[in-house]
Amino acid sequence: MRELLRPLLEISKSPWFGFANGILLFVLLNGIFSTIPCKADLSRSGRFQITSSTVKVLKELDNPLYIDAFYSSEIPGEYKARAELSKELLKEISKIGKENVYLRFYDPSNSEEDARKAMELGLEPQILQQTSRDSALVKQAFMGIVLTLGHKTEVLSFAFFTEDLEYQILNSVRKMQRQDRDSGIVLLKLEGNLSIQEQSSPKDRIEIFARRVLRGEYGPILELDLETEDLPPETEIVLWIGGGPLSKNTEKKLDKFILEGGSLLLLAKTMEFKTNSERGSFGLLSGDLGAGLAQKNPDSEEMVRFLEHYGIRINYDIILEPDHSLPMGSVIEIEPGVLGKYPYPPWIVPDQKSRTLDPNSPFTKNQESLLVPWSSSLNILPEKQKEVQFTPLAKSGPDAEARTEPISLGEKQILSTPIQPNGGPFVLGVIAEGKFTSYFSDKKQGSKTADVSTESRPAKTGRILVFGSPYLVSDLLAFPEFSEILKNSNIPFLLNSIDILKGETDLLEVRSKQSAVLKLKPLPFFFETAISLFHLFLVPGLLALYAFRRLKRRNG
């Protein structure tokens, strides 16, 4: 037997035999793994990875979900890779849903019937442009999906970007499940609040968030003036963005709402300033951060006094953060030989990496980072409310400075006065939850003004979420330089906060998976030099080592 196998043993000693086996093993492993769903997203944000939100939503379906995917095959090459990724993600969602999800693919490029069906279902063809050196071609193609759950249908005409597709599907499923229920959200209407009208400056406007985002997520949102209007009985959350004067009637209605288990979400404005740019952009896009002067907002005194009773004091200051702030403005030489942008200290970026976002609270544990522009600090006063638990959600770094009025917010003015730490870290956002005592319980009220029904009724568990900045979802952040942060970080945080206050947790993880505010920082000189030397001497070093081994073997 040994003699029979001797030729094979001789062949196995040849280096070509090992090389051929290596190639065969590589091809075999590729064939095996191509049939196994073993992809992994190793990026920091994990935006191409399926989250647990999909598992939760699909498990709770009462009816089967039908996904009709229409993707044209005859599209320019630069779009095909994206389309294939989206189709693979749909297949993965279908596998997770098992018998609850039915996925069907259609190719309108190869079938006129499929194209006609897509149009009948309400899908709109997308205009794709392919440019080359000599010409430019414009082509229509379908890249959308139609979701059907029971008798409800949602049409997504543009389901192309893989990182957004999971959220598009889950959000559409929730809309179909919600049916015609009221949103349960009321936007508080006060004179000093940020406006939802397009005529206002972008800094002091929340038209995108209030009219487009909230309405798209939850349906129609009521805007009420509590001086003359009452909160509907189905109200779950009062959203207060700004800081205007409070009447006694408004205070009573808010107090009663909180004591009866309602949730108040306040983005407070205690400092007022004007911008020097005509567009209201504060000069941020031109690189000239105009010298706005921030002063105390006189209309916020009633708000500060009202909130202090519930254990949260909003201060009249603005926090300047030297280490965890957003780089912006024009590109300049920030170090010898290093181009970049200077961080703007009033625009703070708390994140998980620096532990300036609470890693344990459901409001922030899925949030990688958050942009908090022009924020005032908050003080927690637990002695005011004995049965309430207070949790700081976001804070500054220890080297931050709280500056009081008047504060010059121009870039040059801030940099001309070095930041001096004076008591940080400062709390920027806090959640209070528990059984609050009434704002009117410790006041001497006459029989005509006292709210007997509120004081005699036992308090339920209410929640108050407060941030010291109203600009988290300001339309100013919709400018191109900040739009990705608004879309992927700040808006998801506010929507997740609203869901938690409403008792809904299904979409928290999928919203937050793109929430990282990625800041490019220059490499340290030592590290940069080491990388340069490595690239410089790698190839010569390998050649020298190979030559040395050859000489040693020849001489030996």
WOLINFEN-V233039 format. One record per helix or strand of 3 or more residues. SS is the DSSP state (hx for helix, st for strand). FROM is the first residue (numbers start at 1). LEN is the number of residues. If there is no record, write none. Layout:
BEGIN
ss = <SS;SS>
from = <FROM;FROM>
len = <LEN;LEN>
END
This chain:
BEGIN
ss = <hx;hx;hx;st;hx;st;hx;st;st;st;st;hx;st;hx;hx;st;st;hx;st;st;hx;st;st;st;st;st;st;st;st;hx;st;st;hx;st;hx;st;hx;hx;hx;hx;hx>
from = <2;15;52;65;77;101;112;126;136;143;152;162;185;202;207;222;237;248;263;293;298;312;317;325;332;338;343;369;378;382;388;401;411;427;452;462;471;475;483;508;525>
len = <11;20;8;7;24;6;10;6;6;7;5;17;4;3;12;3;6;12;6;4;12;3;4;3;4;3;9;5;3;3;8;4;6;8;5;6;3;4;20;5;31>
END
